[in-house]
Amino acid sequence: MNSKQLDREILESSIIVANEEQISSDLGGEAVILNLKTGVYHGLNEVGARIWNLIEQPSSVSDIKQTLLQEYEVEAQQCDRDLKALLEDLLAAGLIDVKNNTTV
């Protein structure tokens, strides 16, 4: 796996941050994000909007997960699956950046 692929892999230790080439708005607890590069809007439900709020500042996947486990009644495995699925969708849409420590 080259370093470019590793930077796109979402690990527990990955630092996630919202990409600067977007604008977002809170709509009654939900979020709408406009990708300025593509002109495509993306909508997030209440939990997705909370995750978006957390990644507006660089945050590790493990810190995001701990916050969600404290704030919502959800099992750890379900939270992990849903969080990684959302982060992968946001990454594919070009809305977040993933930083991994590539030094071994």
Backbone hydrogen bonds, N-H to C=O, Kabsch-Sander energy under -0.5 kcal/mol:
donor,donor_aa,acceptor,acceptor_aa,energy
6,L,2,N,-2.2
7,D,3,S,-2.1
8,R,4,K,-0.7
8,R,5,Q,-0.8
9,E,5,Q,-0.7
9,E,6,L,-0.9
11,L,9,E,-0.8
14,S,11,L,-1.1
15,I,99,K,-3.0
16,I,14,S,-0.6
16,I,59,S,-3.5
17,V,97,D,-2.0
18,A,55,I,-2.7
19,N,95,L,-3.2
22,Q,20,E,-1.0
23,I,34,L,-1.8
25,S,32,V,-2.2
27,L,25,S,-0.5
27,L,30,E,-3.7
28,G,26,D,-0.5
30,E,27,L,-1.4
31,A,44,L,-2.0
32,V,25,S,-2.3
33,I,42,H,-3.1
34,L,23,I,-3.3
35,N,33,I,-0.6
35,N,40,V,-2.6
36,L,21,E,-2.0
36,L,34,L,-0.8
37,K,21,E,-0.7
39,G,35,N,-2.9
42,H,33,I,-2.6
44,L,31,A,-2.9
49,A,45,N,-2.9
50,R,46,E,-1.8
51,I,47,V,-2.3
52,W,48,G,-2.6
53,N,49,A,-2.4
54,L,50,R,-2.0
55,I,51,I,-1.8
56,E,53,N,-0.8
57,Q,54,L,-0.7
59,S,16,I,-2.3
61,V,14,S,-1.9
62,S,12,E,-1.9
64,I,60,S,-2.3
65,K,61,V,-2.6
66,Q,62,S,-2.2
67,T,63,D,-2.2
68,L,64,I,-2.3
69,L,65,K,-2.5
70,Q,66,Q,-1.6
71,E,67,T,-2.0
72,Y,68,L,-2.4
74,V,72,Y,-1.3
79,C,75,E,-2.7
80,D,76,A,-2.5
81,R,77,Q,-2.4
82,D,78,Q,-2.8
83,L,79,C,-2.8
84,K,80,D,-2.4
85,A,81,R,-2.2
86,L,82,D,-2.4
87,L,83,L,-2.8
88,E,84,K,-2.4
89,D,85,A,-2.1
90,L,86,L,-2.8
91,L,87,L,-2.4
92,A,88,E,-2.6
93,A,89,D,-1.8
94,G,91,L,-1.4
95,L,90,L,-2.8
96,I,90,L,-0.7
97,D,17,V,-3.0
99,K,15,I,-2.7
102,T,100,N,-1.0
